[in-house]
Amino acid sequence: MEKKEYVTKTRTLLIEFLKSHKSQRLSAQEICQGLTSDDSCINITTVYRTLEKLWEEKKLLKSKGPNEKSFVYQFIDPADASSCHSHLHLQCTRCGKVFHLNHEAMDALENRLLADYGFSVDCDDSVMQGLCKECKSIESEK
């Protein structure tokens, strides 16, 4: 017997918010702030609890944030869910935008790491951080 998904107003609001920001990884605090600005009052504890449930259901990616003190979350598009677990993600430390490493680059990297170090990459929570093209051009203009 399949377990029925429990749907609450908070869960629905949170999923819709994350879908509208699917190219970003956001902290629970940022999500809570974004949700409360939409005329709804949501408790931070409820946000944390709901995020954990969605992560356990594999509907979100979860990784350490740029400051390494808190986790950040990103919505996984159900149409692309399987591929999100098979490659690395690149996150801009300035704007927070997340990019998916293409499969050719991922295959080359995995083969190189395996050949040189005998190392296999676990992509579920792996994020490489740096500056995206736009932010890098802003930095070089300074």
DOMI-58506 format. One record per residue (C-alpha): x, y, z; residue in one letter; residue number from 1. Coordinates in nm, 2 decimals, decimal comma, padded with zeros to 4 digits. Layout:
DOLUM     xx     yy     zz vexke pado
DOLUM      X      Y      Z     a  NUM
...
END
This chain:
DOLUM     xx     yy     zz vexke pado
DOLUM  00,00  00,00  00,00     m    1
DOLUM  00,14  00,34 -00,11     e    2
DOLUM  00,18  00,60  00,16     k    3
DOLUM -00,04  00,90  00,09     k    4
DOLUM  00,13  01,24  00,07     e    5
DOLUM  00,02  01,47  00,34     y    6
DOLUM -00,05  01,82  00,19     v    7
DOLUM -00,07  02,13  00,40     t    8
DOLUM -00,10  02,50  00,31     k    9
DOLUM  00,26  02,56  00,42     t   10
DOLUM  00,39  02,26  00,22     r   11
DOLUM  00,21  02,39 -00,09     t   12
DOLUM  00,33  02,75 -00,04     l   13
DOLUM  00,69  02,63  00,02     l   14
DOLUM  00,69  02,41 -00,30     i   15
DOLUM  00,55  02,69 -00,51     e   16
DOLUM  00,81  02,93 -00,37     f   17
DOLUM  01,10  02,69 -00,44     l   18
DOLUM  00,96  02,62 -00,79     k   19
DOLUM  00,97  02,99 -00,87     s   20
DOLUM  01,33  03,01 -00,75     h   21
DOLUM  01,45  02,67 -00,89     k   22
DOLUM  01,78  02,80 -01,02     s   23
DOLUM  01,88  02,91 -00,67     q   24
DOLUM  01,97  02,73 -00,35     r   25
DOLUM  01,81  02,90 -00,06     l   26
DOLUM  01,85  02,87  00,32     s   27
DOLUM  01,55  02,81  00,54     a   28
DOLUM  01,58  03,17  00,66     q   29
DOLUM  01,57  03,31  00,31     e   30
DOLUM  01,27  03,08  00,22     i   31
DOLUM  01,08  03,19  00,54     c   32
DOLUM  01,15  03,56  00,46     q   33
DOLUM  01,03  03,51  00,10     g   34
DOLUM  00,71  03,34  00,22     l   35
DOLUM  00,62  03,59  00,49     t   36
DOLUM  00,65  03,87  00,24     s   37
DOLUM  00,36  03,72  00,05     d   38
DOLUM  00,10  03,81  00,32     d   39
DOLUM  00,14  03,48  00,50     s   40
DOLUM  00,28  03,42  00,84     c   41
DOLUM  00,49  03,10  00,85     i   42
DOLUM  00,69  02,99  01,15     n   43
DOLUM  01,06  02,91  01,08     i   44
DOLUM  01,03  02,58  01,27     t   45
DOLUM  00,75  02,47  01,03     t   46
DOLUM  00,97  02,57  00,74     v   47
DOLUM  01,26  02,36  00,87     y   48
DOLUM  01,03  02,06  00,93     r   49
DOLUM  00,87  02,09  00,59     t   50
DOLUM  01,21  02,12  00,41     l   51
DOLUM  01,34  01,81  00,59     e   52
DOLUM  01,03  01,61  00,48     k   53
DOLUM  01,06  01,73  00,12     l   54
DOLUM  01,43  01,64  00,12     w   55
DOLUM  01,36  01,29  00,26     e   56
DOLUM  01,11  01,25 -00,02     e   57
DOLUM  01,39  01,34 -00,27     k   58
DOLUM  01,20  01,65 -00,39     k   59
DOLUM  01,48  01,89 -00,29     l   60
DOLUM  01,86  01,90 -00,31     l   61
DOLUM  02,02  01,98  00,02     k   62
DOLUM  02,38  02,10  00,07     s   63
DOLUM  02,59  02,32  00,29     k   64
DOLUM  02,55  02,69  00,21     g   65
DOLUM  02,83  02,92  00,11     p   66
DOLUM  02,90  03,01  00,47     n   67
DOLUM  02,91  02,64  00,56     e   68
DOLUM  02,70  02,71  00,87     k   69
DOLUM  02,35  02,63  00,74     s   70
DOLUM  02,20  02,41  00,47     f   71
DOLUM  02,05  02,54  00,15     v   72
DOLUM  01,78  02,38 -00,05     y   73
DOLUM  01,68  02,37 -00,42     q   74
DOLUM  01,37  02,23 -00,58     f   75
DOLUM  01,42  01,93 -00,81     i   76
DOLUM  01,21  01,93 -01,12     d   77
DOLUM  01,03  01,59 -01,13     p   78
DOLUM  01,08  01,58 -01,51     a   79
DOLUM  01,46  01,60 -01,45     d   80
DOLUM  01,49  01,44 -01,10     a   81
DOLUM  01,71  01,14 -01,20     s   82
DOLUM  01,97  01,35 -01,38     s   83
DOLUM  02,01  01,59 -01,08     c   84
DOLUM  02,16  01,30 -00,88     h   85
DOLUM  02,41  01,21 -01,15     s   86
DOLUM  02,61  01,53 -01,19     h   87
DOLUM  02,77  01,81 -00,99     l   88
DOLUM  02,62  02,15 -00,94     h   89
DOLUM  02,81  02,48 -00,97     l   90
DOLUM  02,69  02,76 -00,75     q   91
DOLUM  02,79  03,13 -00,78     c   92
DOLUM  02,90  03,26 -00,44     t   93
DOLUM  02,79  03,61 -00,53     r   94
DOLUM  02,44  03,57 -00,68     c   95
DOLUM  02,35  03,22 -00,56     g   96
DOLUM  02,26  03,09 -00,91     k   97
DOLUM  02,30  02,72 -00,96     v   98
DOLUM  02,42  02,55 -01,28     f   99
DOLUM  02,42  02,18 -01,37     h  100
DOLUM  02,75  02,04 -01,50     l  101
DOLUM  02,67  01,89 -01,84     n  102
DOLUM  02,71  01,51 -01,88     h  103
DOLUM  03,01  01,53 -02,11     e  104
DOLUM  03,21  01,74 -01,86     a  105
DOLUM  03,08  01,52 -01,57     m  106
DOLUM  03,19  01,20 -01,74     d  107
DOLUM  03,54  01,34 -01,82     a  108
DOLUM  03,58  01,46 -01,46     l  109
DOLUM  03,46  01,13 -01,31     e  110
DOLUM  03,69  00,93 -01,54     n  111
DOLUM  03,99  01,15 -01,45     r  112
DOLUM  03,93  01,13 -01,07     l  113
DOLUM  03,88  00,75 -01,09     l  114
DOLUM  04,20  00,70 -01,30     a  115
DOLUM  04,42  00,94 -01,11     d  116
DOLUM  04,29  00,89 -00,75     y  117
DOLUM  04,07  00,58 -00,75     g  118
DOLUM  03,80  00,83 -00,64     f  119
DOLUM  03,42  00,80 -00,71     s  120
DOLUM  03,21  01,12 -00,68     v  121
DOLUM  02,89  01,12 -00,49     d  122
DOLUM  02,68  01,38 -00,67     c  123
DOLUM  02,38  01,40 -00,44     d  124
DOLUM  02,51  01,68 -00,23     d  125
DOLUM  02,81  01,79 -00,43     s  126
DOLUM  02,84  02,15 -00,52     v  127
DOLUM  03,14  02,34 -00,66     m  128
DOLUM  03,14  02,71 -00,57     q  129
DOLUM  03,29  03,00 -00,76     g  130
DOLUM  03,17  03,30 -00,97     l  131
DOLUM  02,94  03,28 -01,27     c  132
DOLUM  03,02  03,46 -01,59     k  133
DOLUM  02,80  03,76 -01,51     e  134
DOLUM  02,94  03,80 -01,16     c  135
DOLUM  03,29  03,75 -01,27     k  136
DOLUM  03,26  04,03 -01,53     s  137
DOLUM  03,12  04,26 -01,25     i  138
DOLUM  03,42  04,17 -01,04     e  139
DOLUM  03,67  04,24 -01,31     s  140
DOLUM  03,51  04,58 -01,38     e  141
DOLUM  03,59  04,69 -01,02     k  142
END
